């Protein structure tokens, strides 16, 4: 199972943090995941992430 499918099946509409190969970290609600692009939403922004650059991700608990 690829990361794309894993995200789509387990993390849609959940708040996550994503750690990138570039050592950047992004967080937000997963609103879409298609064609290798993960879309995170925050209160003011949309972030589009290349899934091939993701090292790990985890759900943020409130």
N, C-alpha and C positions, 0 to 999 in steps of 0.2 A: 504494500500500500504506500503510495507516495504521500508526501506532506500535504499536497493540495487536497487530496481526498480525505486525509485525516482531519485537516482543519474544517473542511466542509461538513463532515459527519459529526464532529465533536465540539466545535467552538463557535459556530454561527450564533450570533446574538449574545455572546459571552464577552466579558471584559478580560483582556489578556495583556501580557507584556511579551515583547518579542526581542530577543537578543540576536544581533546581526553579526556576520562574519567581519564586518568593519568595526566591531565593538560598540556600535550605536545601540541604544535601546529605545523602543517605541512602545506605547501603550494606548489602548482604546478598545472600543467595542467592535467585534468582528461583524461587519455588515455585508461583506461579499468576499468571495474567493473564486476567481475564475481566470483561466488562461495564464496561470502562474503569477497572478497578482492578488495579493491579500490587501483588502481595504479595511482600515481601522477608522472609527469615528470617535472624536472627542467632542466636547461641548462646542468647540469653535472651529475644528479642522477635520479634514479627511486626509489620511495618510495612505499612500499606495506603496506597497512593499513587494519587491521581487522575491518570491518564495525560495528561489534557489540560493539566496544569500542569507537565509535564516539558519542560525546555529541551533537555537532552542526557543521554546515558548512555553508559557505557563499561564494558567488562569489566575486572575487576581481575585482574591476573596475579599468581601467587604467587611 
